[in-house]
Amino acid sequence: MSGLGRGLTLAMAVAAGLGVANIYYNQPMLGVIQRDFPGDAATSLVPTATQLGYALGLLLLVPVGDLMDRRKLIVFQFLVLAVSLAGAALAPSAALLVVASLLVGVASTVAQHIIPFAAALAAPERRGQTVGTAMGGLLCGILLSRTLAGLVATHWGWRQMFELALPLALAGAGLMAARLPRDAVRPHLSYGAALGSLGGLWRGEKSLRRATAVQAALFGAFSAFWTILALHLEQPSIHLGADVAGLFGIVGAVGVLAAPVAGRLADRHGPGRVILVGAASVLVSWLAIGLWDGLAGLVVGIIVLDFGVQSAMVSNQHIVYALRPEARGRLNTLYMTGMFLGGSTGSAGAMLAWRLGGWAAVCAWGAGLSLMALALSFSSARPACRTDPPARRGE
């Protein structure tokens, strides 16, 4: 297997962003979609269905990365993603859009084959920095996808956004086919055995369980904000559209600068303290969003929110990828499945809070999730608890 140079690292970061962006296009467009299907409650399920699809793909597809050439798998999954996006663009009803969104979420897990592949290609002493760079691309995809979708939906329509996403997915397939090296030969392990080993990995790695729980709560708080932002901005007191909601993604991208820095700090000082600071930052962000009225509070809150979530995410991945090199795909499956289930819970809870108590209830929900993550992260901050010894190989 060839090494990982700067050019390939950046190519993988771009591809990860192109893949993961697809699960967030619908969030700033939600108000536009609802107007296209008036009175159909199924539209409120579109963001949740996409994230649930992503969690399902993580559980069922990402373990395959431990069994076969990741290069072939990444290219193939980008092609499947393009087909799923065509289905979303052509969906004639809200119910079918929900189904298409679920499939888009499943296919978008291509990004989660790219990150472990980057970790495998990197030298051990640079793994945190490499993962941080790749995650920076992924996180830019998350945030800038909202900017692009908001602008396209406002000026052309939500279907046109999915039509634009299709050639972007094909571009990701082409980029990875051209730049990725062939992957290492895999140990003989069946798909069923790989899935069956997930339970043993989960039981045998305390650090994995802790990292997953912390990041699930943080990503729930992150998803709660971005799911409701477009609806909040459309209120009569603010009266801003999907394009402005999308522009907040550029503001949030400032926080993405934390990802490579957090990776270097985790390489140098250990990830525990970075996780603790990240969780505290997310709680502070929700306090700013909830207590500081006006757009200034939103801007400051978004920057601090994304800084905290990204710092903790990269540092938790630093812990997870150090546990068992031969099982990085399956470890990533467990970690990211838990994280996106947390995100789905955050989105669903935010929609319920919005209906019951408006923006104040959403802020209380986000702050509660942040406080939970902060409490869990204290155990990660202890220097002696970077990783656990491997569990038995037969697990």
C-alpha positions as YAML, in Angstrom:
chain: A
units: angstrom
residues:
- id: 1
  name: MET
  ca: [0.00, 0.00, 0.00]
- id: 2
  name: SER
  ca: [1.42, 3.43, -0.87]
- id: 3
  name: GLY
  ca: [1.88, 6.17, 1.69]
- id: 4
  name: LEU
  ca: [-0.25, 9.21, 2.21]
- id: 5
  name: GLY
  ca: [1.11, 12.45, 0.75]
- id: 6
  name: ARG
  ca: [-0.37, 15.91, 1.10]
- id: 7
  name: GLY
  ca: [-2.07, 15.81, -2.30]
- id: 8
  name: LEU
  ca: [-3.82, 12.52, -1.60]
- id: 9
  name: THR
  ca: [-4.82, 13.71, 1.88]
- id: 10
  name: LEU
  ca: [-6.48, 16.78, 0.38]
- id: 11
  name: ALA
  ca: [-8.17, 14.68, -2.33]
- id: 12
  name: MET
  ca: [-9.61, 12.38, 0.32]
- id: 13
  name: ALA
  ca: [-10.76, 15.39, 2.36]
- id: 14
  name: VAL
  ca: [-12.58, 16.81, -0.69]
- id: 15
  name: ALA
  ca: [-14.21, 13.47, -1.47]
- id: 16
  name: ALA
  ca: [-15.33, 13.02, 2.14]
- id: 17
  name: GLY
  ca: [-16.95, 16.45, 1.99]
- id: 18
  name: LEU
  ca: [-18.69, 15.68, -1.30]
- id: 19
  name: GLY
  ca: [-20.08, 12.47, 0.16]
- id: 20
  name: VAL
  ca: [-21.32, 13.65, 3.53]
- id: 21
  name: ALA
  ca: [-22.80, 16.92, 2.17]
- id: 22
  name: ASN
  ca: [-25.76, 15.01, 0.79]
- id: 23
  name: ILE
  ca: [-27.28, 14.29, 4.19]
- id: 24
  name: TYR
  ca: [-27.48, 18.01, 5.00]
- id: 25
  name: TYR
  ca: [-28.83, 19.57, 1.81]
- id: 26
  name: ASN
  ca: [-32.40, 19.13, 3.05]
- id: 27
  name: GLN
  ca: [-32.02, 21.05, 6.32]
- id: 28
  name: PRO
  ca: [-32.01, 24.68, 5.02]
- id: 29
  name: MET
  ca: [-34.52, 23.65, 2.32]
- id: 30
  name: LEU
  ca: [-37.08, 22.24, 4.77]
- id: 31
  name: GLY
  ca: [-39.34, 25.30, 4.65]
- id: 32
  name: VAL
  ca: [-39.23, 25.31, 0.82]
- id: 33
  name: ILE
  ca: [-40.04, 21.59, 0.69]
- id: 34
  name: GLN
  ca: [-42.97, 22.05, 3.08]
- id: 35
  name: ARG
  ca: [-44.44, 24.74, 0.85]
- id: 36
  name: ASP
  ca: [-44.21, 22.37, -2.12]
- id: 37
  name: PHE
  ca: [-46.18, 19.71, -0.20]
- id: 38
  name: PRO
  ca: [-48.64, 21.83, 1.82]
- id: 39
  name: GLY
  ca: [-50.29, 20.11, 4.75]
- id: 40
  name: ASP
  ca: [-48.23, 16.92, 4.39]
- id: 41
  name: ALA
  ca: [-46.66, 16.13, 7.78]
- id: 42
  name: ALA
  ca: [-44.26, 13.65, 6.15]
- id: 43
  name: THR
  ca: [-41.99, 16.53, 5.09]
- id: 44
  name: SER
  ca: [-40.90, 17.01, 8.71]
- id: 45
  name: LEU
  ca: [-39.44, 13.49, 8.58]
- id: 46
  name: VAL
  ca: [-37.02, 14.24, 5.72]
- id: 47
  name: PRO
  ca: [-33.99, 15.29, 7.86]
- id: 48
  name: THR
  ca: [-34.58, 12.50, 10.38]
- id: 49
  name: ALA
  ca: [-34.98, 9.86, 7.63]
- id: 50
  name: THR
  ca: [-31.72, 10.97, 6.01]
- id: 51
  name: GLN
  ca: [-29.79, 10.68, 9.26]
- id: 52
  name: LEU
  ca: [-31.41, 7.35, 10.11]
- id: 53
  name: GLY
  ca: [-30.39, 6.12, 6.65]
- id: 54
  name: TYR
  ca: [-26.86, 7.25, 7.34]
- id: 55
  name: ALA
  ca: [-26.84, 5.33, 10.64]
- id: 56
  name: LEU
  ca: [-28.19, 2.25, 8.83]
- id: 57
  name: GLY
  ca: [-25.49, 2.52, 6.18]
- id: 58
  name: LEU
  ca: [-22.84, 2.84, 8.87]
- id: 59
  name: LEU
  ca: [-24.07, -0.32, 10.53]
- id: 60
  name: LEU
  ca: [-24.44, -2.44, 7.37]
- id: 61
  name: LEU
  ca: [-21.95, -1.01, 4.86]
- id: 62
  name: VAL
  ca: [-18.95, 0.45, 6.69]
- id: 63
  name: PRO
  ca: [-17.82, -2.96, 8.10]
- id: 64
  name: VAL
  ca: [-17.28, -4.05, 4.49]
- id: 65
  name: GLY
  ca: [-14.23, -1.77, 4.51]
- id: 66
  name: ASP
  ca: [-12.45, -4.35, 6.66]
- id: 67
  name: LEU
  ca: [-13.18, -7.08, 4.10]
- id: 68
  name: MET
  ca: [-12.32, -5.71, 0.65]
- id: 69
  name: ASP
  ca: [-10.40, -3.10, -1.32]
- id: 70
  name: ARG
  ca: [-11.70, 0.24, -0.01]
- id: 71
  name: ARG
  ca: [-10.84, 1.96, -3.27]
- id: 72
  name: LYS
  ca: [-13.36, -0.14, -5.23]
- id: 73
  name: LEU
  ca: [-15.92, 0.20, -2.46]
- id: 74
  name: ILE
  ca: [-15.64, 4.01, -2.32]
- id: 75
  name: VAL
  ca: [-16.01, 4.44, -6.09]
- id: 76
  name: PHE
  ca: [-18.98, 2.06, -6.26]
- id: 77
  name: GLN
  ca: [-20.78, 3.75, -3.37]
- id: 78
  name: PHE
  ca: [-20.41, 7.19, -4.97]
- id: 79
  name: LEU
  ca: [-22.16, 5.78, -8.05]
- id: 80
  name: VAL
  ca: [-25.00, 4.40, -5.91]
- id: 81
  name: LEU
  ca: [-25.28, 7.80, -4.24]
- id: 82
  name: ALA
  ca: [-25.76, 9.46, -7.64]
- id: 83
  name: VAL
  ca: [-28.68, 7.12, -8.40]
- id: 84
  name: SER
  ca: [-30.27, 7.86, -5.00]
- id: 85
  name: LEU
  ca: [-30.02, 11.60, -5.58]
- id: 86
  name: ALA
  ca: [-31.84, 11.20, -8.90]
- id: 87
  name: GLY
  ca: [-34.66, 9.51, -6.98]
- id: 88
  name: ALA
  ca: [-34.88, 12.42, -4.54]
- id: 89
  name: ALA
  ca: [-34.96, 14.97, -7.36]
- id: 90
  name: LEU
  ca: [-37.82, 13.15, -9.08]
- id: 91
  name: ALA
  ca: [-39.88, 12.25, -5.97]
- id: 92
  name: PRO
  ca: [-43.56, 13.06, -6.74]
- id: 93
  name: SER
  ca: [-44.74, 13.02, -3.11]
- id: 94
  name: ALA
  ca: [-43.45, 13.79, 0.37]
- id: 95
  name: ALA
  ca: [-43.64, 10.11, 1.34]
- id: 96
  name: LEU
  ca: [-41.44, 9.07, -1.59]
- id: 97
  name: LEU
  ca: [-39.06, 11.94, -0.82]
- id: 98
  name: VAL
  ca: [-38.70, 10.49, 2.69]
- id: 99
  name: VAL
  ca: [-37.87, 7.08, 1.16]
- id: 100
  name: ALA
  ca: [-35.37, 8.64, -1.25]
- id: 101
  name: SER
  ca: [-33.84, 10.61, 1.63]
- id: 102
  name: LEU
  ca: [-33.33, 7.38, 3.55]
- id: 103
  name: LEU
  ca: [-31.47, 5.89, 0.56]
- id: 104
  name: VAL
  ca: [-29.38, 9.05, 0.13]
- id: 105
  name: GLY
  ca: [-28.39, 8.75, 3.79]
- id: 106
  name: VAL
  ca: [-27.37, 5.10, 3.36]
- id: 107
  name: ALA
  ca: [-25.24, 5.84, 0.27]
- id: 108
  name: SER
  ca: [-23.62, 8.93, 1.82]
- id: 109
  name: THR
  ca: [-21.69, 6.70, 4.23]
- id: 110
  name: VAL
  ca: [-19.05, 6.58, 1.50]
- id: 111
  name: ALA
  ca: [-17.36, 9.31, 3.56]
- id: 112
  name: GLN
  ca: [-16.92, 6.83, 6.40]
- id: 113
  name: HIS
  ca: [-14.84, 4.52, 4.23]
- id: 114
  name: ILE
  ca: [-12.55, 7.42, 3.34]
- id: 115
  name: ILE
  ca: [-11.65, 8.51, 6.90]
- id: 116
  name: PRO
  ca: [-10.48, 5.06, 8.17]
- id: 117
  name: PHE
  ca: [-8.58, 4.58, 4.88]
- id: 118
  name: ALA
  ca: [-6.75, 7.87, 5.52]
- id: 119
  name: ALA
  ca: [-5.95, 6.72, 9.08]
- id: 120
  name: ALA
  ca: [-4.61, 3.42, 7.75]
- id: 121
  name: LEU
  ca: [-2.38, 5.15, 5.19]
- id: 122
  name: ALA
  ca: [-0.97, 7.68, 7.67]
- id: 123
  name: ALA
  ca: [2.17, 7.22, 9.76]
- id: 124
  name: PRO
  ca: [1.23, 6.58, 13.44]
- id: 125
  name: GLU
  ca: [2.87, 9.78, 14.67]
- id: 126
  name: ARG
  ca: [0.83, 11.84, 12.17]
- id: 127
  name: ARG
  ca: [-2.46, 9.97, 12.41]
- id: 128
  name: GLY
  ca: [-4.26, 12.64, 14.43]
- id: 129
  name: GLN
  ca: [-3.21, 15.41, 12.04]
- id: 130
  name: THR
  ca: [-4.15, 13.31, 8.99]
- id: 131
  name: VAL
  ca: [-7.57, 12.41, 10.40]
- id: 132
  name: GLY
  ca: [-8.03, 16.06, 11.35]
- id: 133
  name: THR
  ca: [-7.36, 17.19, 7.77]
- id: 134
  name: ALA
  ca: [-9.70, 14.57, 6.31]
- id: 135
  name: MET
  ca: [-12.33, 15.46, 8.90]
- id: 136
  name: GLY
  ca: [-11.88, 19.13, 8.04]
- id: 137
  name: GLY
  ca: [-12.97, 18.34, 4.49]
- id: 138
  name: LEU
  ca: [-15.87, 16.28, 5.74]
- id: 139
  name: LEU
  ca: [-16.98, 19.03, 8.11]
- id: 140
  name: CYS
  ca: [-16.71, 21.69, 5.41]
- id: 141
  name: GLY
  ca: [-19.01, 19.48, 3.37]
- id: 142
  name: ILE
  ca: [-21.48, 19.38, 6.24]
- id: 143
  name: LEU
  ca: [-21.51, 23.14, 6.73]
- id: 144
  name: LEU
  ca: [-21.09, 24.48, 3.19]
- id: 145
  name: SER
  ca: [-23.73, 22.06, 1.92]
- id: 146
  name: ARG
  ca: [-26.26, 24.18, 3.80]
- id: 147
  name: THR
  ca: [-24.99, 27.36, 2.13]
- id: 148
  name: LEU
  ca: [-25.22, 25.83, -1.34]
- id: 149
  name: ALA
  ca: [-28.62, 24.23, -0.70]
- id: 150
  name: GLY
  ca: [-30.10, 27.40, 0.77]
- id: 151
  name: LEU
  ca: [-29.06, 29.49, -2.22]
- id: 152
  name: VAL
  ca: [-30.16, 26.94, -4.83]
- id: 153
  name: ALA
  ca: [-33.51, 26.25, -3.14]
- id: 154
  name: THR
  ca: [-34.32, 29.94, -2.80]
- id: 155
  name: HIS
  ca: [-33.49, 30.89, -6.38]
- id: 156
  name: TRP
  ca: [-34.21, 27.71, -8.35]
- id: 157
  name: GLY
  ca: [-35.92, 25.12, -6.14]
- id: 158
  name: TRP
  ca: [-35.16, 22.15, -3.90]
- id: 159
  name: ARG
  ca: [-35.34, 19.62, -6.75]
- id: 160
  name: GLN
  ca: [-32.64, 21.53, -8.59]
- id: 161
  name: MET
  ca: [-30.35, 21.11, -5.57]
- id: 162
  name: PHE
  ca: [-30.58, 17.34, -5.82]
- id: 163
  name: GLU
  ca: [-30.03, 17.59, -9.58]
- id: 164
  name: LEU
  ca: [-26.84, 19.54, -8.90]
- id: 165
  name: ALA
  ca: [-25.71, 17.05, -6.26]
- id: 166
  name: LEU
  ca: [-25.82, 14.18, -8.76]
- id: 167
  name: PRO
  ca: [-22.82, 15.30, -10.90]
- id: 168
  name: LEU
  ca: [-20.95, 16.23, -7.71]
- id: 169
  name: ALA
  ca: [-21.32, 12.61, -6.55]
- id: 170
  name: LEU
  ca: [-20.04, 11.43, -9.94]
- id: 171
  name: ALA
  ca: [-17.09, 13.82, -9.56]
- id: 172
  name: GLY
  ca: [-16.30, 12.21, -6.20]
- id: 173
  name: ALA
  ca: [-16.28, 8.79, -7.86]
- id: 174
  name: GLY
  ca: [-13.91, 9.99, -10.56]
- id: 175
  name: LEU
  ca: [-11.56, 11.71, -8.10]
- id: 176
  name: MET
  ca: [-11.24, 8.63, -5.90]
- id: 177
  name: ALA
  ca: [-10.82, 6.29, -8.87]
- id: 178
  name: ALA
  ca: [-7.94, 8.45, -10.09]
- id: 179
  name: ARG
  ca: [-6.14, 9.13, -6.80]
- id: 180
  name: LEU
  ca: [-6.66, 6.29, -4.32]
- id: 181
  name: PRO
  ca: [-4.10, 3.48, -4.12]
- id: 182
  name: ARG
  ca: [-5.18, -0.12, -4.01]
- id: 183
  name: ASP
  ca: [-5.99, -1.24, -0.51]
- id: 184
  name: ALA
  ca: [-4.14, -3.91, 1.49]
- id: 185
  name: VAL
  ca: [-5.14, -7.57, 1.26]
- id: 186
  name: ARG
  ca: [-7.79, -8.29, 3.88]
- id: 187
  name: PRO
  ca: [-7.74, -11.17, 6.36]
- id: 188
  name: HIS
  ca: [-10.20, -13.94, 5.57]
- id: 189
  name: LEU
  ca: [-13.40, -12.85, 7.27]
- id: 190
  name: SER
  ca: [-16.95, -13.21, 6.04]
- id: 191
  name: TYR
  ca: [-19.47, -10.39, 6.05]
- id: 192
  name: GLY
  ca: [-21.56, -12.25, 8.61]
- id: 193
  name: ALA
  ca: [-18.54, -12.76, 10.85]
- id: 194
  name: ALA
  ca: [-17.62, -9.09, 10.54]
- id: 195
  name: LEU
  ca: [-21.11, -8.03, 11.62]
- id: 196
  name: GLY
  ca: [-21.10, -10.64, 14.35]
- id: 197
  name: SER
  ca: [-17.84, -9.27, 15.76]
- id: 198
  name: LEU
  ca: [-19.37, -5.83, 16.38]
- id: 199
  name: GLY
  ca: [-20.85, -6.89, 19.70]
- id: 200
  name: GLY
  ca: [-17.50, -8.20, 20.97]
- id: 201
  name: LEU
  ca: [-15.71, -5.05, 19.88]
- id: 202
  name: TRP
  ca: [-18.31, -2.91, 21.64]
- id: 203
  name: ARG
  ca: [-18.11, -4.93, 24.88]
- id: 204
  name: GLY
  ca: [-14.34, -5.18, 24.80]
- id: 205
  name: GLU
  ca: [-13.45, -1.50, 24.30]
- id: 206
  name: LYS
  ca: [-14.47, 0.85, 27.09]
- id: 207
  name: SER
  ca: [-12.78, 3.78, 25.34]
- id: 208
  name: LEU
  ca: [-14.94, 3.14, 22.27]
- id: 209
  name: ARG
  ca: [-18.14, 3.19, 24.31]
- id: 210
  name: ARG
  ca: [-17.14, 6.38, 26.09]
- id: 211
  name: ALA
  ca: [-16.08, 8.19, 22.91]
- id: 212
  name: THR
  ca: [-19.31, 7.15, 21.17]
- id: 213
  name: ALA
  ca: [-21.54, 8.32, 24.02]
- id: 214
  name: VAL
  ca: [-19.83, 11.72, 24.23]
- id: 215
  name: GLN
  ca: [-19.95, 12.32, 20.49]
- id: 216
  name: ALA
  ca: [-23.55, 11.13, 20.17]
- id: 217
  name: ALA
  ca: [-24.68, 13.75, 22.69]
- id: 218
  name: LEU
  ca: [-22.58, 16.49, 21.06]
- id: 219
  name: PHE
  ca: [-23.78, 15.63, 17.56]
- id: 220
  name: GLY
  ca: [-27.36, 15.59, 18.83]
- id: 221
  name: ALA
  ca: [-26.87, 19.16, 20.06]
- id: 222
  name: PHE
  ca: [-25.27, 20.10, 16.71]
- id: 223
  name: SER
  ca: [-28.08, 18.53, 14.65]
- id: 224
  name: ALA
  ca: [-30.78, 20.12, 16.81]
- id: 225
  name: PHE
  ca: [-29.52, 23.57, 15.92]
- id: 226
  name: TRP
  ca: [-29.12, 23.05, 12.19]
- id: 227
  name: THR
  ca: [-32.43, 21.20, 11.81]
- id: 228
  name: ILE
  ca: [-34.46, 24.08, 13.23]
- id: 229
  name: LEU
  ca: [-32.41, 27.10, 12.11]
- id: 230
  name: ALA
  ca: [-34.25, 27.61, 8.79]
- id: 231
  name: LEU
  ca: [-37.65, 27.45, 10.53]
- id: 232
  name: HIS
  ca: [-36.47, 29.86, 13.23]
- id: 233
  name: LEU
  ca: [-35.21, 32.38, 10.67]
- id: 234
  name: GLU
  ca: [-38.52, 32.26, 8.78]
- id: 235
  name: GLN
  ca: [-40.44, 33.51, 11.84]
- id: 236
  name: PRO
  ca: [-42.12, 36.92, 11.35]
- id: 237
  name: SER
  ca: [-39.81, 38.56, 13.91]
- id: 238
  name: ILE
  ca: [-36.77, 37.65, 11.78]
- id: 239
  name: HIS
  ca: [-38.24, 36.91, 8.33]
- id: 240
  name: LEU
  ca: [-35.17, 35.52, 6.58]
- id: 241
  name: GLY
  ca: [-35.22, 32.77, 3.95]
- id: 242
  name: ALA
  ca: [-33.47, 29.51, 3.19]
- id: 243
  name: ASP
  ca: [-30.65, 31.31, 1.41]
- id: 244
  name: VAL
  ca: [-29.73, 33.18, 4.61]
- id: 245
  name: ALA
  ca: [-30.02, 29.99, 6.65]
- id: 246
  name: GLY
  ca: [-27.57, 28.41, 4.25]
- id: 247
  name: LEU
  ca: [-25.15, 31.32, 4.55]
- id: 248
  name: PHE
  ca: [-24.81, 30.54, 8.24]
- id: 249
  name: GLY
  ca: [-22.91, 27.46, 7.08]
- id: 250
  name: ILE
  ca: [-20.06, 29.76, 6.02]
- id: 251
  name: VAL
  ca: [-20.02, 31.19, 9.54]
- id: 252
  name: GLY
  ca: [-19.91, 27.69, 10.97]
- id: 253
  name: ALA
  ca: [-17.03, 26.75, 8.67]
- id: 254
  name: VAL
  ca: [-14.82, 28.99, 10.82]
- id: 255
  name: GLY
  ca: [-15.12, 26.34, 13.50]
- id: 256
  name: VAL
  ca: [-13.87, 23.67, 11.07]
- id: 257
  name: LEU
  ca: [-10.41, 25.23, 11.38]
- id: 258
  name: ALA
  ca: [-10.36, 23.51, 14.75]
- id: 259
  name: ALA
  ca: [-10.22, 20.02, 13.21]
- id: 260
  name: PRO
  ca: [-6.56, 19.91, 12.05]
- id: 261
  name: VAL
  ca: [-5.47, 21.86, 15.16]
- id: 262
  name: ALA
  ca: [-7.34, 19.43, 17.42]
- id: 263
  name: GLY
  ca: [-5.67, 16.53, 15.62]
- id: 264
  name: ARG
  ca: [-2.19, 17.97, 16.22]
- id: 265
  name: LEU
  ca: [-2.99, 18.64, 19.89]
- id: 266
  name: ALA
  ca: [-4.28, 15.09, 20.29]
- id: 267
  name: ASP
  ca: [-1.04, 13.74, 18.72]
- id: 268
  name: ARG
  ca: [1.03, 15.86, 21.11]
- id: 269
  name: HIS
  ca: [-0.86, 15.93, 24.40]
- id: 270
  name: GLY
  ca: [-3.49, 13.20, 24.19]
- id: 271
  name: PRO
  ca: [-7.14, 13.61, 23.16]
- id: 272
  name: GLY
  ca: [-8.86, 13.65, 26.57]
- id: 273
  name: ARG
  ca: [-8.38, 17.32, 27.39]
- id: 274
  name: VAL
  ca: [-9.36, 18.37, 23.86]
- id: 275
  name: ILE
  ca: [-12.62, 16.44, 24.21]
- id: 276
  name: LEU
  ca: [-13.40, 18.14, 27.52]
- id: 277
  name: VAL
  ca: [-12.78, 21.59, 26.07]
- id: 278
  name: GLY
  ca: [-14.90, 20.74, 23.04]
- id: 279
  name: ALA
  ca: [-17.86, 19.60, 25.16]
- id: 280
  name: ALA
  ca: [-17.65, 22.71, 27.33]
- id: 281
  name: SER
  ca: [-17.58, 24.88, 24.20]
- id: 282
  name: VAL
  ca: [-20.80, 23.31, 22.89]
- id: 283
  name: LEU
  ca: [-22.59, 24.07, 26.17]
- id: 284
  name: VAL
  ca: [-21.35, 27.66, 26.07]
- id: 285
  name: SER
  ca: [-22.56, 27.98, 22.47]
- id: 286
  name: TRP
  ca: [-26.12, 26.99, 23.39]
- id: 287
  name: LEU
  ca: [-26.12, 29.44, 26.28]
- id: 288
  name: ALA
  ca: [-25.08, 32.18, 23.83]
- id: 289
  name: ILE
  ca: [-27.70, 31.14, 21.28]
- id: 290
  name: GLY
  ca: [-30.49, 30.98, 23.86]
- id: 291
  name: LEU
  ca: [-29.67, 34.04, 25.97]
- id: 292
  name: TRP
  ca: [-28.20, 36.47, 23.42]
- id: 293
  name: ASP
  ca: [-31.06, 37.79, 21.28]
- id: 294
  name: GLY
  ca: [-30.53, 38.68, 17.65]
- id: 295
  name: LEU
  ca: [-28.30, 37.56, 14.81]
- id: 296
  name: ALA
  ca: [-25.10, 38.41, 16.69]
- id: 297
  name: GLY
  ca: [-25.88, 35.72, 19.27]
- id: 298
  name: LEU
  ca: [-26.52, 33.20, 16.49]
- id: 299
  name: VAL
  ca: [-23.23, 34.02, 14.76]
- id: 300
  name: VAL
  ca: [-21.14, 33.71, 17.93]
- id: 301
  name: GLY
  ca: [-23.03, 30.59, 18.96]
- id: 302
  name: ILE
  ca: [-22.54, 28.88, 15.59]
- id: 303
  name: ILE
  ca: [-18.78, 29.47, 15.60]
- id: 304
  name: VAL
  ca: [-18.36, 28.15, 19.14]
- id: 305
  name: LEU
  ca: [-20.76, 25.25, 18.48]
- id: 306
  name: ASP
  ca: [-18.90, 24.01, 15.43]
- id: 307
  name: PHE
  ca: [-15.50, 24.57, 17.06]
- id: 308
  name: GLY
  ca: [-16.53, 22.42, 20.02]
- id: 309
  name: VAL
  ca: [-18.16, 19.61, 18.04]
- id: 310
  name: GLN
  ca: [-15.32, 19.30, 15.53]
- id: 311
  name: SER
  ca: [-12.57, 19.39, 18.18]
- id: 312
  name: ALA
  ca: [-14.23, 16.64, 20.19]
- id: 313
  name: MET
  ca: [-15.01, 14.57, 17.07]
- id: 314
  name: VAL
  ca: [-11.42, 14.48, 15.81]
- id: 315
  name: SER
  ca: [-10.07, 13.72, 19.29]
- id: 316
  name: ASN
  ca: [-12.58, 10.91, 19.86]
- id: 317
  name: GLN
  ca: [-11.63, 9.42, 16.49]
- id: 318
  name: HIS
  ca: [-7.98, 9.62, 17.51]
- id: 319
  name: ILE
  ca: [-8.87, 7.34, 20.44]
- id: 320
  name: VAL
  ca: [-11.00, 4.95, 18.40]
- id: 321
  name: TYR
  ca: [-8.58, 4.46, 15.49]
- id: 322
  name: ALA
  ca: [-5.72, 3.63, 17.88]
- id: 323
  name: LEU
  ca: [-7.56, 0.65, 19.39]
- id: 324
  name: ARG
  ca: [-7.35, -2.11, 16.75]
- id: 325
  name: PRO
  ca: [-5.76, -1.37, 13.36]
- id: 326
  name: GLU
  ca: [-7.19, -4.54, 11.77]
- id: 327
  name: ALA
  ca: [-10.74, -3.54, 12.72]
- id: 328
  name: ARG
  ca: [-10.82, 0.20, 11.99]
- id: 329
  name: GLY
  ca: [-13.81, -0.11, 9.69]
- id: 330
  name: ARG
  ca: [-15.87, -1.91, 12.31]
- id: 331
  name: LEU
  ca: [-14.74, 0.40, 15.10]
- id: 332
  name: ASN
  ca: [-15.73, 3.33, 12.90]
- id: 333
  name: THR
  ca: [-19.07, 1.62, 12.28]
- id: 334
  name: LEU
  ca: [-19.84, 1.49, 15.99]
- id: 335
  name: TYR
  ca: [-18.57, 4.99, 16.71]
- id: 336
  name: MET
  ca: [-20.26, 6.72, 13.79]
- id: 337
  name: THR
  ca: [-23.49, 4.73, 14.08]
- id: 338
  name: GLY
  ca: [-23.81, 5.86, 17.68]
- id: 339
  name: MET
  ca: [-22.92, 9.41, 16.73]
- id: 340
  name: PHE
  ca: [-25.50, 9.66, 13.96]
- id: 341
  name: LEU
  ca: [-28.17, 7.98, 16.04]
- id: 342
  name: GLY
  ca: [-27.44, 10.78, 18.48]
- id: 343
  name: GLY
  ca: [-27.79, 13.26, 15.63]
- id: 344
  name: SER
  ca: [-31.09, 11.73, 14.56]
- id: 345
  name: THR
  ca: [-32.34, 11.87, 18.14]
- id: 346
  name: GLY
  ca: [-31.22, 15.49, 18.34]
- id: 347
  name: SER
  ca: [-33.10, 16.37, 15.15]
- id: 348
  name: ALA
  ca: [-36.28, 14.54, 16.16]
- id: 349
  name: GLY
  ca: [-36.22, 16.03, 19.65]
- id: 350
  name: ALA
  ca: [-35.66, 19.49, 18.21]
- id: 351
  name: MET
  ca: [-38.69, 19.14, 15.91]
- id: 352
  name: LEU
  ca: [-40.82, 18.09, 18.88]
- id: 353
  name: ALA
  ca: [-39.46, 20.92, 21.03]
- id: 354
  name: TRP
  ca: [-40.16, 23.40, 18.22]
- id: 355
  name: ARG
  ca: [-43.79, 22.31, 18.00]
- id: 356
  name: LEU
  ca: [-44.30, 22.34, 21.76]
- id: 357
  name: GLY
  ca: [-42.34, 25.38, 22.88]
- id: 358
  name: GLY
  ca: [-40.69, 27.13, 19.94]
- id: 359
  name: TRP
  ca: [-37.11, 28.35, 19.85]
- id: 360
  name: ALA
  ca: [-36.74, 28.54, 23.65]
- id: 361
  name: ALA
  ca: [-37.59, 24.83, 23.97]
- id: 362
  name: VAL
  ca: [-35.11, 23.96, 21.21]
- id: 363
  name: CYS
  ca: [-32.37, 25.86, 23.06]
- id: 364
  name: ALA
  ca: [-33.20, 24.02, 26.29]
- id: 365
  name: TRP
  ca: [-32.99, 20.70, 24.42]
- id: 366
  name: GLY
  ca: [-29.61, 21.56, 22.88]
- id: 367
  name: ALA
  ca: [-28.20, 22.76, 26.19]
- id: 368
  name: GLY
  ca: [-29.38, 19.58, 27.92]
- id: 369
  name: LEU
  ca: [-27.61, 17.38, 25.37]
- id: 370
  name: SER
  ca: [-24.46, 19.49, 25.73]
- id: 371
  name: LEU
  ca: [-24.52, 19.17, 29.50]
- id: 372
  name: MET
  ca: [-24.83, 15.39, 29.18]
- id: 373
  name: ALA
  ca: [-21.78, 15.30, 26.89]
- id: 374
  name: LEU
  ca: [-19.78, 17.47, 29.27]
- id: 375
  name: ALA
  ca: [-20.53, 15.15, 32.19]
- id: 376
  name: LEU
  ca: [-19.50, 12.09, 30.14]
- id: 377
  name: SER
  ca: [-16.33, 13.75, 28.83]
- id: 378
  name: PHE
  ca: [-14.75, 14.22, 32.27]
- id: 379
  name: SER
  ca: [-13.67, 10.57, 32.26]
- id: 380
  name: SER
  ca: [-12.01, 11.08, 28.84]
- id: 381
  name: ALA
  ca: [-9.89, 13.93, 30.23]
- id: 382
  name: ARG
  ca: [-7.89, 11.65, 32.52]
- id: 383
  name: PRO
  ca: [-4.40, 11.17, 30.97]
- id: 384
  name: ALA
  ca: [-4.27, 7.51, 31.94]
- id: 385
  name: CYS
  ca: [-7.35, 6.61, 29.90]
- id: 386
  name: ARG
  ca: [-6.31, 7.18, 26.29]
- id: 387
  name: THR
  ca: [-7.08, 3.70, 25.07]
- id: 388
  name: ASP
  ca: [-7.99, 0.34, 26.52]
- id: 389
  name: PRO
  ca: [-5.93, -2.80, 26.04]
- id: 390
  name: PRO
  ca: [-7.29, -4.94, 23.21]
- id: 391
  name: ALA
  ca: [-9.96, -7.43, 24.06]
- id: 392
  name: ARG
  ca: [-9.56, -11.05, 23.05]
- id: 393
  name: ARG
  ca: [-9.13, -11.52, 19.30]
- id: 394
  name: GLY
  ca: [-11.95, -13.98, 19.19]
- id: 395
  name: GLU
  ca: [-14.49, -11.38, 20.16]
...
